């Protein structure tokens, strides 16, 4: 019987295992040199931005909100098609979420979706906008940044990229080509290294920024808010012995969290990072095969939608299926695929429909998000797959949906 194909899976080689074992044999299991090494590697990939690694993608996003001082009375704009965490981190700090609509084909927030959400803010202070690079497809960053730049100087919201799907993605603007994480059109970008992502740490996250002072704040908030810079000590009598700072001393000027990543995770991430170009190229090759095989399956099945100017690393392959026209529910199609030894998933249930947020903000219609959700189905995509696996998936999908070959 053929091997079961999950929708996503990490690729771990002997060099990855060796990197983790080296940490286990060393002196530091956490807060050691492997973390700094991973951050330096990420910075190089992103184009020399400042990088602060943390426990997971959610903590990275949460740290971004904390570092910006987002809080009660503030508003943040979040596209409805995303994982829960993008909206939840706004609530963690006591601010309110305004959900934007998205393109019905890509699930990504467009300029017109942001403008509509800003109108619904009705003059409330918008502190941050969180575009999501869904599946690795890069939101129109230049256009979003242009909208933000038109705000009064003292009211410009930060753009905080949810790039948890997008390490290795690139995008083209009128100014040239950029790597996600470079932060040329944002204040910060946040990443996840969950096992199904393009590179894995087990769990892990990171925030990149071009602002060195913001990076310092992120690093302090990641570790309980502890300040070890003697020049900033306020308790001079406790912090110093004469003119010399006490080497054990620290202060807490603002409350922080234990959002640290371990050296074991960082070592795995650094090893995986060396293979990022290989992983991205492999995913893009598999996506091209999917697109080729699905191009003539309309109108019941359409390939993963593309975004102009975006060169995605392809975390997900989201086929678009007209379940109603096929006369088969998504549950039935997923069950048929599982019976064929193939895993599928749905990314994502629009967050504005979640009971918590409906109770908080009431019901409202975001037609693009609803339409995207109604048709989307994520198919298997990971570097260990072969082109023949794609053929197998597409064959099973056609049978499950009722497409005649």
MOBELQUI-V118284 format. One record per backbone hydrogen bond with DSSP energy under -0.5 kcal/mol. CO is the residue of the C=O (numbers start at 1). NH is the residue of the N-H. E is the energy in kcal/mol with one decimal. If there is no record, write none. Layout:
BEGIN
co=CO nh=NH e=E
co=CO nh=NH e=E
END
This chain:
BEGIN
co=4 nh=6 e=-0.7
co=5 nh=343 e=-4.1
co=7 nh=381 e=-2.1
co=10 nh=12 e=-0.5
co=11 nh=13 e=-0.5
co=13 nh=16 e=-0.6
co=13 nh=17 e=-1.9
co=14 nh=18 e=-2.6
co=15 nh=19 e=-1.9
co=16 nh=20 e=-1.8
co=17 nh=21 e=-2.4
co=18 nh=22 e=-2.2
co=19 nh=23 e=-1.2
co=20 nh=24 e=-2.1
co=21 nh=25 e=-1.7
co=23 nh=26 e=-1.3
co=29 nh=263 e=-1.8
co=29 nh=264 e=-1.0
co=32 nh=35 e=-0.9
co=32 nh=36 e=-1.2
co=33 nh=37 e=-2.4
co=34 nh=38 e=-2.2
co=35 nh=39 e=-2.5
co=36 nh=40 e=-2.2
co=37 nh=41 e=-2.1
co=38 nh=42 e=-2.5
co=39 nh=43 e=-2.4
co=40 nh=44 e=-1.9
co=41 nh=45 e=-1.9
co=42 nh=46 e=-2.5
co=43 nh=47 e=-1.1
co=43 nh=48 e=-3.1
co=43 nh=49 e=-0.7
co=50 nh=209 e=-2.1
co=52 nh=207 e=-2.2
co=54 nh=205 e=-2.4
co=56 nh=60 e=-1.9
co=57 nh=61 e=-2.1
co=58 nh=62 e=-2.7
co=59 nh=63 e=-2.9
co=60 nh=64 e=-1.7
co=61 nh=65 e=-1.8
co=62 nh=66 e=-2.3
co=63 nh=67 e=-3.0
co=64 nh=68 e=-1.6
co=65 nh=69 e=-0.5
co=65 nh=70 e=-2.2
co=66 nh=69 e=-1.1
co=71 nh=74 e=-2.2
co=74 nh=96 e=-2.5
co=75 nh=127 e=-2.7
co=75 nh=128 e=-1.1
co=76 nh=78 e=-0.5
co=76 nh=98 e=-2.5
co=77 nh=130 e=-2.9
co=78 nh=100 e=-2.1
co=80 nh=82 e=-1.2
co=80 nh=351 e=-3.0
co=83 nh=86 e=-1.4
co=83 nh=87 e=-0.5
co=84 nh=87 e=-0.8
co=84 nh=88 e=-2.6
co=85 nh=89 e=-2.3
co=87 nh=90 e=-0.9
co=87 nh=91 e=-1.3
co=88 nh=92 e=-2.3
co=89 nh=93 e=-1.0
co=90 nh=95 e=-1.9
co=91 nh=94 e=-1.8
co=94 nh=73 e=-0.5
co=96 nh=76 e=-2.6
co=97 nh=99 e=-0.5
co=98 nh=78 e=-2.0
co=100 nh=80 e=-2.1
co=103 nh=107 e=-2.4
co=108 nh=103 e=-2.3
co=109 nh=140 e=-0.6
co=110 nh=114 e=-2.1
co=111 nh=115 e=-2.5
co=112 nh=116 e=-2.0
co=113 nh=117 e=-2.1
co=114 nh=118 e=-2.5
co=115 nh=119 e=-1.8
co=116 nh=120 e=-1.8
co=117 nh=121 e=-1.0
co=118 nh=122 e=-0.6
co=119 nh=122 e=-1.2
co=121 nh=124 e=-2.1
co=124 nh=126 e=-0.6
co=125 nh=75 e=-2.0
co=125 nh=127 e=-0.8
co=127 nh=158 e=-2.4
co=128 nh=77 e=-2.0
co=129 nh=131 e=-0.6
co=129 nh=160 e=-2.9
co=130 nh=79 e=-0.7
co=131 nh=162 e=-3.1
co=132 nh=134 e=-1.6
co=133 nh=136 e=-2.0
co=134 nh=137 e=-2.1
co=135 nh=315 e=-1.5
co=135 nh=316 e=-1.1
co=139 nh=141 e=-2.3
co=140 nh=144 e=-2.4
co=141 nh=145 e=-2.9
co=142 nh=146 e=-1.9
co=143 nh=147 e=-1.8
co=144 nh=148 e=-2.0
co=145 nh=149 e=-2.3
co=146 nh=150 e=-0.7
co=147 nh=150 e=-0.8
co=148 nh=151 e=-1.9
co=152 nh=155 e=-2.6
co=153 nh=156 e=-0.7
co=158 nh=129 e=-2.7
co=158 nh=160 e=-0.6
co=159 nh=161 e=-0.6
co=159 nh=187 e=-2.8
co=159 nh=188 e=-1.5
co=161 nh=163 e=-1.2
co=161 nh=190 e=-2.3
co=162 nh=133 e=-2.2
co=163 nh=166 e=-2.0
co=166 nh=169 e=-2.3
co=169 nh=180 e=-2.4
co=170 nh=311 e=-3.3
co=171 nh=178 e=-3.1
co=173 nh=176 e=-1.1
co=176 nh=173 e=-3.1
co=178 nh=171 e=-2.4
co=179 nh=182 e=-2.3
co=183 nh=186 e=-0.6
co=188 nh=161 e=-2.8
co=189 nh=208 e=-2.8
co=190 nh=163 e=-1.8
co=191 nh=206 e=-1.4
co=193 nh=201 e=-3.1
co=193 nh=202 e=-0.7
co=194 nh=197 e=-2.3
co=201 nh=203 e=-1.1
co=202 nh=195 e=-0.9
co=204 nh=193 e=-2.8
co=205 nh=54 e=-2.8
co=206 nh=191 e=-2.7
co=207 nh=52 e=-2.6
co=208 nh=189 e=-1.9
co=209 nh=50 e=-3.0
co=210 nh=212 e=-0.7
co=211 nh=215 e=-1.9
co=212 nh=216 e=-1.7
co=213 nh=217 e=-1.8
co=214 nh=218 e=-2.5
co=215 nh=219 e=-2.3
co=216 nh=220 e=-2.1
co=217 nh=221 e=-2.7
co=218 nh=222 e=-1.7
co=219 nh=223 e=-0.6
co=220 nh=223 e=-1.2
co=220 nh=225 e=-2.3
co=220 nh=226 e=-0.6
co=221 nh=224 e=-0.7
co=221 nh=257 e=-2.6
co=222 nh=259 e=-2.8
co=223 nh=226 e=-1.8
co=224 nh=256 e=-0.9
co=225 nh=253 e=-0.8
co=225 nh=254 e=-0.5
co=226 nh=228 e=-0.5
co=227 nh=251 e=-2.0
co=228 nh=230 e=-0.8
co=229 nh=232 e=-2.2
co=230 nh=233 e=-1.3
co=234 nh=236 e=-1.7
co=235 nh=238 e=-0.6
co=235 nh=239 e=-2.8
co=236 nh=240 e=-1.4
co=239 nh=246 e=-3.0
co=240 nh=242 e=-0.6
co=241 nh=244 e=-1.5
co=244 nh=241 e=-3.4
co=246 nh=249 e=-1.6
co=251 nh=227 e=-3.8
co=251 nh=253 e=-0.5
co=257 nh=224 e=-2.7
co=257 nh=259 e=-1.3
co=259 nh=55 e=-1.7
co=261 nh=31 e=-0.8
co=262 nh=266 e=-2.4
co=263 nh=267 e=-2.7
co=264 nh=268 e=-1.8
co=265 nh=269 e=-2.6
co=266 nh=270 e=-2.8
co=267 nh=271 e=-2.0
co=268 nh=272 e=-2.5
co=269 nh=273 e=-2.4
co=270 nh=274 e=-1.0
co=271 nh=274 e=-0.5
co=272 nh=275 e=-1.6
co=273 nh=276 e=-1.5
co=275 nh=279 e=-2.9
co=276 nh=280 e=-2.9
co=277 nh=281 e=-2.4
co=278 nh=282 e=-2.2
co=279 nh=283 e=-2.3
co=280 nh=284 e=-2.5
co=281 nh=285 e=-2.1
co=282 nh=286 e=-2.2
co=283 nh=287 e=-2.4
co=284 nh=288 e=-2.2
co=285 nh=289 e=-1.7
co=286 nh=290 e=-2.4
co=287 nh=291 e=-2.9
co=288 nh=292 e=-2.1
co=289 nh=293 e=-2.3
co=290 nh=294 e=-2.1
co=291 nh=295 e=-1.0
co=294 nh=297 e=-1.8
co=297 nh=300 e=-0.6
co=297 nh=301 e=-1.9
co=300 nh=322 e=-2.6
co=302 nh=320 e=-2.6
co=307 nh=310 e=-1.8
co=309 nh=172 e=-2.8
co=310 nh=312 e=-0.6
co=311 nh=170 e=-2.3
co=316 nh=318 e=-0.5
co=317 nh=319 e=-0.8
co=317 nh=379 e=-2.6
co=319 nh=321 e=-0.6
co=319 nh=377 e=-1.6
co=320 nh=302 e=-3.0
co=321 nh=323 e=-1.5
co=322 nh=326 e=-1.9
co=323 nh=327 e=-1.0
co=323 nh=328 e=-1.8
co=324 nh=327 e=-0.7
co=329 nh=333 e=-2.2
co=330 nh=334 e=-2.9
co=331 nh=335 e=-2.3
co=332 nh=336 e=-2.2
co=333 nh=337 e=-2.2
co=334 nh=338 e=-2.3
co=335 nh=339 e=-2.3
co=336 nh=340 e=-1.1
co=337 nh=342 e=-2.3
co=338 nh=341 e=-2.0
co=341 nh=5 e=-2.5
co=345 nh=378 e=-3.3
co=350 nh=353 e=-1.8
co=351 nh=354 e=-1.8
co=354 nh=358 e=-2.5
co=355 nh=359 e=-2.5
co=356 nh=360 e=-1.5
co=357 nh=361 e=-2.9
co=358 nh=362 e=-2.1
co=364 nh=366 e=-0.5
co=366 nh=370 e=-2.4
co=367 nh=371 e=-2.5
co=368 nh=372 e=-2.6
co=369 nh=373 e=-2.5
co=370 nh=374 e=-2.0
co=371 nh=375 e=-0.9
co=372 nh=375 e=-0.9
co=372 nh=376 e=-1.6
co=375 nh=321 e=-2.7
co=377 nh=319 e=-2.1
co=378 nh=345 e=-1.5
co=379 nh=317 e=-0.6
co=382 nh=385 e=-2.1
co=386 nh=389 e=-1.3
co=386 nh=390 e=-1.3
co=387 nh=391 e=-2.0
co=388 nh=392 e=-2.0
co=389 nh=393 e=-2.5
co=390 nh=394 e=-2.8
co=391 nh=395 e=-2.4
co=392 nh=396 e=-2.2
co=393 nh=397 e=-2.5
co=394 nh=398 e=-2.7
co=395 nh=399 e=-1.8
co=396 nh=400 e=-2.5
co=397 nh=401 e=-2.5
co=398 nh=402 e=-2.2
co=398 nh=403 e=-2.6
END
